[in-house]
């Protein structure tokens, strides 16, 4: 059996190069190649399904996981098929000749095996693993093994720093040539909570540089990028993004095209489906992205609540210490705030509903959700105190003045225009066509709201794919309700999704109703 070296031409004189075919399958951040079982190359080279292969065409090369097919409608014996991700990575037109060879095993596999055995890894071990992950040398099975090993084995704080540092090193690292460069991040898990879209225009209007690149939702009803996309383009070329930041002192864009900590994006593709979000991996993911983006100062929001990622104050304090240790080693100034995560922030859960809330707050609308306004002002105030000219304790007042004066709205409108504005009226948002209301089955006081349950109902209703789908909250913890009073309204674009959401809400509305004395009060900063 012949095995070609990856640098050698993989096809001998008796075998013709294969013809490239685009296979319209979304493999989500994984390069996948398709060969027919009867292909001469497949039989001669001794390929195995799910093994890594190296593909070369037009002076470019990628690595991909091999899938073997028997259906000639997918690929025939003279073709090599590529998934959407792989086709985009190779950047070559259909029909172009391509060569395929066995890929060398990742050099870091022995370090992975040692981590699986529970050993502590060195800085060089993590650099080798992350380099191979960023170069897509790991299969999904190997990626899963690494993620689970780090989760079950629990990284010590030095290992978390090694992992974070390695993730920064394999991607692009920006330098804005000034200080401070500020950013804000929430560890997630709280529906609504679209404070970044308020904080950025406030601090940018003050003059601080805030290049905010955000994620799209993977398992939540909306990410910041999904909500901002209702108002403006978020998938921007990197050079254009830099120009917007330099001109307007801020942006709100999707970070997927910037190649900042690219290994993190690959790891997330495994972590999220497995619902793995260990403290070490969370810290490395967040801090590596911020350092790579050129941030010098970061405000971190850790919400605590019975249905949040962090359930107790001792857990929150432990996580804060880990963030502070790693940030210090990476030269990042960090301010951590522990906030109330007992219920959604704002009224809307879903892109259009959240965009409505944000624009109502920015325009000082009478219907603006006060909890979203107050939390955003407190966060923005803490960020403004990164400015050496702002005295401690003065930030909140400055942030409130910027918002109340309309300067924050003006800055947001400038950023939206620069990114490519889309028509949007917060008084008549483009909500999905179908809806139903979930009502209280008894009178009493709302004593609890299950964040996870409401997020799931919003997802079942179609959010974020259907931007106008989601959940509109009509009651909050502490409100007195009567039997039959609406608790929230669910919007869906399609009747089948409406039915899925309705069935889920019938099983469990996510609301607890009882007496005021049953409400759990959290001792958080705000």
N, C-alpha and C positions, 0 to 999 in steps of 0.2 A: 504494500500500500504506500503510495507516494504522499508526502506531506511537504508542501511548499513553504519556504521561508517568506514572511510577509513583505520583504523588500524585493523578492524575486518576482518575475512575471509568472503568474500562476498557471497559465495555459501552455501546454506543450504544442508542438507543431501539428499534432493530429486533431487538436480541439480548437474550434473557432470561438472567438469572443462572443459573449452573450449580448443580446439586445436589451437595453433598459426599458422597463415598463413601470409606469406609475400605478400602484394598486391603492385605490381609494379607501384605505382603512386608517382610522385614527388610533395609533398605538400609544398615545399620551406619553411623550418624552422618552420614547424608546425607539431606536432604529431597528426595524425588522425587515429582513430580506426573504424572498420567496423563490424557491427552486422547485422545478418539477421532479418527481421521483425518478422518472425515466431519462432525465437529462444526462448526457454523456459526462459532463463535468462533475455532476453530483456523484455518479458511480465511480469515476476515476480518482477523484480527490478524497474519497472516504469521508465526506461530510456527515455530521450527525445533527439531527434536529435539536434546536435550542443552543447549539454551539455558536461561538462567535466567529464571524468571517470578516475579512477585510475586502473592501470593494474599492476599485480604482477606476476613474474615468476622467478624461480631459484634464489630467494633471492634479486631480483632487482625490482624496481618500476618506472613507468613513469606515467605522466598525458597526456591525449589525448582528442581531441574533437571527439565526436561520430557522425558518419554518419550511417544512416540506409539504408540497401539495400534490394531489392526484388529479385535480380538475384543470383541464387545459383552458377553461374560460378565465382562470385566474392568471396563470402563466403557462406557456407551452415549453417544449424542451429546448428551444433556442432563446428563451428569455430569462432575465433576472428581474423579479418584481421587487419594488421598494414601497414600504408604507409611506404615509404622508410625511411623517417626521423625517424618515431617512431620505426621501426624495428631495425635500427642502434642504437638508443638510448637504447632500451631494451637489446640488445646484447644476444638474446636467439635464438636457432635454431628453424626452422619450425617444427611443430608437437609437440612441448613441451606444457604441460598443463599450462594454464594461468587462473588467476582469475581476475574478474572485479567487481568494486564497484563504487558507486556514489562518486564523489570527493567533498570534502568540498569547499564551495565558498571561493574565496580569501579573506583573512582578511582585505585587503586594499580597498575593493570595496567602503566602505563609504567615504574614502578620494578621490577616483575617482569621486564619485557623487558630492562631494563638489567642485572639480576642474571644473566639467561640469557646475556647477552653478556659476562659475566665482570667487570662493574664492581663496585666497592666501594660499598655503600649507606650512607646517612646514618641517623641516629637517627629522623628524621621519616619516611624511606622505610620503615623497619621498622615504625614505629607504624601507618602507613597500611595496609601489607600485613596485619599481624596484626589490625587492626580489621576489615578486610574479611573475613578468614578467620573470625574469631569471629562475625561477622554472617551467615556462610554465603553470602557473595557470590561466593566462588570455586567453580568447578566442580571435579570430581575431576581433570580434565585439568589445570586451572590449579594446583591444589594439588600434583599430582605434579610439574609443572614447577618449582615453587618448592622443593620438597623435594630434587629432583635437582640443581637449580642450586646450592643451599647445600651439598650433599654433594660434587659434582664440583668446584665452585669453591673449597671449603674457606674458611669464614668466618675472618677474623682475630679476635683476641681482643676488639677493640673492637666488632666486629659481633656477636660472641656476646653481649656485654653489652647492646647495643642490642636484640637479639632477645629476650633474657631480660626486660629491662625492659618492652618492649612487651607481652609475654605477661602480665606481672603486671597491667598497667594496664587490660586489657580485661575482666577478671573481678572477682569479689568479692575483697576483701582483708580478712582478719580481724585483730582486735586483741584480745588476751586481757588487756590491761591489767596485765601483770606480766612480769618477766624473772627467770631465763631461761625461754623456751619451747623445749623441746628436741625433736629428731626424729632419726631414723636412717634412712638409705636405702642400699640396695645397688644398684649399676648393673645387676645381673642376670646371667643366663647360667649360673647354677649351680643344678642341680636340688636339691630339698630346701631347704636354706639358710633355714629358716623362723625365723630369729633374731629378727625383729621381734616375734613373738608371745611371746617370752621377755623381750626387752629392755623392752618397754612395761610389763608388770606389775612388773618389778624397779624401774625408775626411778620409776614412779608410786607404788609402795609407799614409796620413799624420800621422796616429796613433790614431785618435779619434775613440771611440767606437760608432758604428752606427748600432744598430739592427733594420733594416727596415722591418717591416711586413706590407704588403699592401693588398688592397682589389681587388677582381675581379669585372669586370664590371657588373652592373645590368641594367642600362638604357643607358650607354655610349658604344661607339664602342670598347673600350679596357680600362682595368685598368692596373696598374703597374704589378700586378701579371700575368695578361693575356699576357702582352708583354714579361715579363721575362720568362714565360713558353715556349716561342719559343726557348729560349737559354738554359734553364736548368729546372730541377724539382723545383717546388715551394711548393708542398704539402708535407712538411717534418715533421717527428716526432719532438716533441718539444725538446727532449734531443739532437737530432742530430743538430737541429737549434742552440741550445746553444753552442754546441761544435764548429760549424762553426764560430759563432760570436767571441768566445774566441780566435780561431786560426787565423782568417783573419780580425778581427776587424769590420766586417760588414756582412750583408746578404741582400738578396732581395727575400722574401718569402711571401706566402699567409698566412694571419693571422687567417684564419678560424678554424684552429685546436688548437690554443693556449689558448682558453678560457680566453682571456683578454677582460674584459667588455662584457660578453656574453649577457646582457640585450640589449646592443646597437645593436647587430646582429638581435635580435628579432624585435626591433623597426624599424630597417631599412627595414625589410621585409614588413612593412606596409607603411612607409613613402615614399619609392621610387615609388611604383605603384600609390600612390596618388599625386606624385610630390610635396610633402610637405617637405620643407627644411627651417624651421623657424630659425632665428638667435639663439635662445636659445637652440633648439635641436641640431643644428649644432655644437655649442660650446661644449655642453656636450658630444656629440658623439666623436669629435676629441680629446678633452683634456682627457677624461676618458681613451681612448685607449692608449694615449701616457704615461700618468702617470702609468697605469697598466703595460705597457711594460718596466717600469724602466727608462724612459727618465728623465733627469734632465734639459735639455736645448732643446728648440724647436724653429725652424725657420718656420714661417707660411707665406705662399704665398696667398695673396688675389688679384686675377686678377679682373680688372675693365674694363667693356666695354659694348657696347649697346646690345650684345647678350651673356653676361656672367651672372653668378649668381648675381653678384653685378654690378649695372648699373651706379652708380655715386660715385664721391669722398666723398661727405657727408655720404652716406650710408656705404662706406668702412671705413671711420674714426670712425663711430659709432660702427661698428662691431669690429674694432680693439680695441676700449676701452673696449668692453664687454669681448673679449678674454683676454685682459691684466688683468682685474679685477679678473676673475675666475682663470686664471693661477696663479696669485699672491696668491690667497687664497689656492691654491692646492700645493704651494711650487715649482712651475715649472717656470724656467727662460725662458722668451718668447721674441723673436724678430720677429716683424711683418713687412713684406714688401708688399707694394701695387704695383702691376705690371700691365703691359699693356695686357688686355684680349680682345683686339678688333678683334683678328683673331687667328687661330690655331698656335701652336708653333711647328716648324719643318714642314716637308712636308707630312709625313705619318700619316694616321688616320686608325688604325687597327693594330692588334698585330705584324704581320710580317713587315709591312711598318714602324712601330715605332721602332721595333728592328733593322731594317736596319739603320735608322737615328742615333740611339744610338751608334751602333758599328762603323759607319762612323765617328762620332764625336770623340769617344775614340781612333780610329786609325789615327786621323788627316788626314782623307781622303779628297781629293780635292773637292768631291761632298757633303761633310757634310753640313747640313743646319746651317748657321751661327747664326740665331736667337736662335736656340736650344743651340748651343755651348755657346753663350754669356750669355744667361739667366742662364744656369747651372753654369757657372763660377762665376757669381755674387752671386748666391745663395750659392754655395760652399764656396766662399770667406767670406760671412757673417757667415756661420757655423764655418769655421776655426777660426774666431775671438772669438768663445766661449772658445778656448784654451787660458788659462791665459798667455801663453808664446808668443802669437801672438798679436802684437799691432794693435789697431784699424786702419783700412785703408790698412793694409798689406795683408789681406786675399785674395783679388782678384789676386794679383801677385803670391802668393804662389800656389793658385789653378791653375792658368794658367801654371806655371812651372811644376806642377805635371801632368797636362794633356799633355802638349807639349813634355815632356820627355818620355812619354810612361809608366810612373809608374801607372797611372790610368787604362790604358788598362791591364797592368800586374796584377793589383789587381782584376779587373773585371774578368779576365780569371781564376784567382785562386778561386774566389767565385763561378763562373760557374762550375768549375771542382769539387769543394767541394759539390755543390748542385746536381750534376749529369748532366754533359754537354750533349747537343744535337747538332748534326751537323748543322751549319749555315754559309752561305757565304753571307756577305752583298753586294757583287758585283753581286750575282745571287740569291736573296732571293726567297723562294718558294711561289710565288704569286699565287692566284687563277687563274684558267684557262681562264675564260671569262672576257672581259673588253670592255669598251666603253669610249669615251672622250666627255666631255662637253666643248663646244666652246663659245667664245664671239660672240654675235649677232651684235655687233657694235664696232667701234674703240673708244678708249678713255683710261682713267686711272681707274684702280681698286680703287674704293672709299670705299668699304665696303665688308666684308665677314661675313655671318651669321653662327656663330659657331653651333647653334642648328640645322640649316638646313643641314649642312655638316655632322654633327654627325648622324642625322637621315638617310641620304642617305647611309652612311657607315654601319649603322645597317641593313637597308633594303638589302644591298648587302651581308649580312651574318656575319659581324663582331660583336662580337669576336668569335662566335662559329666556324666559318670558319676562321682560323687564317690568311690565306692569302688573305682574303677579306678586302675591305676598299677603301679609297680615297687617291690618290696620288696628292698632290697639285703641280700645274705647274705655278701658278701666285700668287702674294701677293699684299696686299694693297700698292698703290703707283706705281705699275708696269704699264707701258703703253702696251696696247694690241691692236691688229688689229682684224677686223671682221674675224671670222673663226679660230682664234688662240685658241688652247686648253687652258682651265683654270684649269682643273683637269681630272684625269683618274680614273675610277671606276673599281675595280676588284671584281668579284663574282665567287663562286665555282659552282653555279648552274644557269641555264638559267632563271628559274623563278625568282630567287632573282635578277639577272641582270635586268630583265624586271621591277620588282618593283622599283629598284633604278633608272632606266631610266625614268619611268613614273614620279617619284617624282622630278627628276632633270629637266624634261621638264616643269613641273608646275612652278618651282622656282629653279633656279640654285644655289641660295645662294650668288651670286656675284652681286654687284652693280657697274656699270661702268658709269663714268661721267668725270668731270674736276678735276684737282688736288686741286683746291680751295675748293672743297666739302668734302675733307677728314677731319674728326674730329681728332684733336690732343689731346691726353690725358695727363694731368699733373700728371704722376705717377713716382714712384721712378726708375723703369726700366721696 
